[in-house]
Amino acid sequence: MAKFLKRGEHILGVDIGGTKAMAMVLDHSFKCVGRAKKKMRCDKPGEKAEDRVIRAMRDALEDAGIEQVAGIGAGSPGPLDPDTGVIIDTPNLAWKNFPLAQTLSDAFGGIPCVIDNDVNMGTYGEWHFGEVKNCKNVVGIFPGTGIGGGLIIGGKMFRGFTGAAGEVGHMTVEPGGPYCGCGKRGCLEALASRVAIAAEVAALSARGDAPYIFENCGTDLGKIRSSTLAKAIQNGETMVEGVVRRAAYCVGVAVGNLINILSPEAVVLGGGLVEAMEALYLEEVERAVKEHAMPFLRKKVRVVPARLADDAVAMGGAMLIAEHLA
């Protein structure tokens, strides 16, 4: 790996989500020397989402036993402008045309700060530190509450004309299918996200076809987590398994389409669903790829699970700011 930081320098990598913010302090060799996590729910009157992010960053510095870093790299839900660091609109965090990069920079004495989409950062982290670090063309897909994507093309992060390329979750895979949060019908996210899976499984629970789910979650979608789905399958709930397999297969259809279009060397699958049910999930994705990607194009493509888990976004942010500083 190229040397981007001087010995003794430290940087902050930050993962900003709708429910939590996680910050990591890394040294010149990208070893984590401090970390902290904060819920994004604001408990104090007048507290804002950005205050929670900054608190996590300060706590990470305290954990590392240092007072200052050379720069900040953060991944945030979009849409956003990576050139200016402005969040265009993230309703869950009440950010609209919000200068996040400038805000974080100012909180730490005006140090450099770069912002990008969280899944872009996760893909970037996996590309530099995971199993696909020797590839020049990589697709990252992270099924979770939604479904995000990231693209590495020719050894560079690909953002496209708008800066927001990689919205894999809004690829239409079933015309006329269920409504998506974006307002369209039949998006991958509407069929295969954890929210979509939870809605279908909650219906099974309500009619008595998923007793483990009913006992532990009732019909509360918010309680039907990836780990709960995995345990239900381990307990022999075949209908729950069928729902998860169909969702994974839909993701595989999207992967097959992306292989046909982009011809990547590798596809990285991350997120809670993949982590909780890796073997099952990859089995269905690979089955769909075999059925939907052209044989010549899919022949040597590796479909691999992400290895950085919760650290992927923060590590990707750390690498991006390190490159910026260099």
Buried (B, 14 or more C-beta within 10 A) or exposed (E): EEEBBEEEBBBBBBBBBBEBBBBBBBBBEBEBBBBBBBEBEBEEEEEBBBBBBBBBBBBBBEBBEBEEBBBBBBBBBBBBBBEBBBBBEBEEBEBEEBBBBBBBBEBBEEBBBBBBBBBBBBBBBBBBBBBBEEBBBBBBBBBBBBBBBBBBBEEEBBBEEEBBBBBBBBBBBBEEBBEBBEEBBBBBBBBBBBBBBBBBBBBBBEEEBBBBBBEBBEBEBEEBBBEBBBBBBEBEBEBBBEBBBBBBBBBBBBBBBBBEEBBBBBBBBBBBBBBBBBEBBBBBBBBBBEEBBEEEBBEEBEBBBBBBEBBBBBBBBBBBBBBBBE
